[in-house]
């Protein structure tokens, strides 16, 4: 029978075998990608760049879209009624009917049976977190003028204009910042992230796989993030109300 000292040595060897490559990989990623949050200038120029992005994506069509349905990474499904500020969130055999203005009014269903146990609030909170994260990957460009959002104009090393957006409140992780990069037409092509959930600052994800939905709203169907792909499928949109606004471009901050 092996001695305790030898057993500890074997266990230590196993731990090193599995953790050392992970630590080395993280160190490589950190040195390669980690960046400080860039400095930018708030004011009219930043706001105009944000408005240019919204015009390029046809913000009026998005604003007039009352309903969006989508599936994120084949795991979470959403039926979001923008007009009523409600959303049904599905994962596994769970459905949470969220009232986004009053989350406490949410109803939880497991295998289509209403769930009322003491831990119901945990399911509601998870649904809120899923909605905040997954819908952001779908509609983030349209949120640049949300309350509490700060916009800054940044000049990149390539001397191009980029838009730094910081969410000072709201969502699941207030304080997160995103640096939007644009193609030659002014359409978002990627953003870099400075967010609490990621240990490396400045990681970049693509915003290049755009589709035009039935309501005219432009939404992404795929993001490339490092070695992963984030798929957004089953996208459906509806417009239930008559949009009386004209097709003029945005000219003022709203």
N, C-alpha and C positions, 0 to 999 in steps of 0.2 A: 504494500500500500504506500503511495507517494507520501512523503513528509509534507507537513503544512507549508513549510518554506518553499518547497518545490511547486506546490499547488498555487501559491500566491504568485510565483514567478511565471507559471503557465498562464494564469489569469491576466497578469500584467502584460504578457506578450500578446495575448489575444486582443486586449484593449488597445495596445499600441498599433497592432496590425490593422484594426478597423478605423481607429481615430486619426492616425498620422496622415494617411492620404487625404482625409477630409480637411484636416487643418492646413495641409500644404495647398490643397485646391482653393480653400478660402483665402489664404494669404496671397496666392497668385491672382485671384479675382479682385481682391482688395487693392493690390498694387496696380493692377491694370485699369480698373474702372473707377475707383473711388475719386470723387471730385468735390471740392468745396462748393457751396451754394453760390452762384454768381451774383455779382452786384448789378443792380438795374436802376432805372429811373422811372418813378411814377409820374403820371401826368397825361396830358392830351395825346402825346405821341404813342404811349403805350395803349391808351384806350382806342386810338384810331387803328392800331394794328389788330387789336382784338375785334373791332367792328369789321375790319377787312376780312378776317377769318370767318366771321359769322355770315357776311354777305356771300363769300365764296361757297359756303355750305348751304346757302338758302335757309337762313334762320327762320324766315317767315313761314316756310313750309313745315319746319319742325314745330314751331310755336302753334301752328294750326292743327298739328297731329294730336288727337285726343286719346289714342290708345296705342300702346306698343307691347307686343308679345315677343319674347325671345328666350333662347336656351343658352346658358353660359357653360362652356367646357363640358357639355353633355351631362352635367350633374345637377344644375339648378335651372328651373324653369320659372318664368315670370309672366304674369298677365297684369300689365300696368295700365290703369286707367288714369292718365294724366289729368283729364278734365275733372275727375272726382277726387283726385289725390289719394287713390287707393291702389293696392297691389296685392295680388294673390301670389304667394311664393311657394314653390314646390321643391322638395328634395326627398329622396327615398320614398317612403309612404306617408310623408308629412305634408300638410298644406296649411299655410297660415294666411288668413285674410287680414291684411294690414290696412289700418286707417293711418296714413302717413302723417296726418296732422295730429292725431290722438292715438299713439301706439297702444295705450292701455285698453282701447276698445277692440283690439285685435281678437280674432277667434282662431283657435287651433284645432286642427282635425288630424287624427292619425287613422289611416286606413278608412277615411271618410266618416269616422265617428268623432264627434266633438270631444275634445280633451279639456278637462276642467280641474286637473289636479294642481297641487301647490306649486309644482315646477313649471307650470304653463308659461310663466314669465321668461324662462330660459329659452323656450322655443320662439317666443316673440322676439327676444333680443337677437337670437341667431338669424331670424328672418330679416330683421332690420339691418344687421351687419351684412348679410348676403346681398340685400337690395342696394345698400350704399356702395358696396364694392363693385358688384357686377354691373349695375346700371351705369356706374362711372366709366367703366370701360366701353360703354355703348354711347353715352351722350356727354362726355366730359367737355368737349369744345363748346357746347351750348350753355355751360355753367359759368362762363368767365365773368359774367356780370351778376352772379348771385349775391345776395346780401353777405357782407363780411369778406368779400373777395378783393384781394389787392393785385393790381397788374403793374408790371414793370417792363420797360423796354431794355433788352440786353443786346449788346454787340458781341457776336461770337468771335472766336479766333480767326474764322474765315471772313470776318468783317460783314457778316450777314445779320439781319435783324431777327431776334427771337423774342418770344413773349413769356416772361416769368409770371406764373399765376400762383398766389398763395391763398389758401383757405384758412382764414383766421378763426372761423367757428363753423359749426354744423358738421354733418357726416359723422363717421365713427372715429376718425383720427384728425381732429382739427390741428392746424399748424403745418400740414403737408404742403409742399411746393412742387410745381411742375414747370419745366421749361419747354415750350412748344417750338418746334422747328417746322419750316414751311418749304414747299416746293416752289418752282418758278412762278406758279399761278397763284400762290398764296394759300394753297390748301394744306392743312396739317399733314405732315408725313411721319412725325415721331414726336415723342416727348421724353425728357429725362426726369427722373423722380428723386426727390428728397423727402422720404416718407418714413414714419416711425417703424412701419412693419418690415422694412428692408434694412439689413445691417450695412449695406454698401450704398453710399450716396452717389447720385448721378447716373444710375443705371437707365438705359434707354430702351423704349419699346416702340415698335412701328405703329403708325396709323395710316396705312397705305391701301388697305383692301376695302374701299368704300363701295357701297351699293346705294342706288336710289330706290326708295321704297314706293309703295303705291300712292302715298300721300305727297310724294316729292321730297320727304325728309331724307337726308344723306346720313347713313349709319355705317359703321365699320363691321365687317364680318370676320375679321381675323387680325390678331396682333402677334408679331414675332417679338419674343422677350428672351434674350440670351439664347439658350438652346431649346426653348420651349415655344409651343404655339398655343395661343389662347383663342379658341374657336367660339364664335357667336353665331348660332344657327337658329333656324325656324323663326326668322324675323318677320313679323306681320305688323302693319300699321293701319289705323283707321282714322278717318275724320268724320265725326258725327255732327258737328256744327258747321254752319255756313260761315266761311271766313269773309268778312266784309272789308278787310284791309286791302290796300292796293299792293302792287308788286314792287313798289319803290324800295331802293336800298336804304339801309340804316344810315342815318347821318348824325344822330345825337346819341349820347350815352343814355341808356334806359335803366 
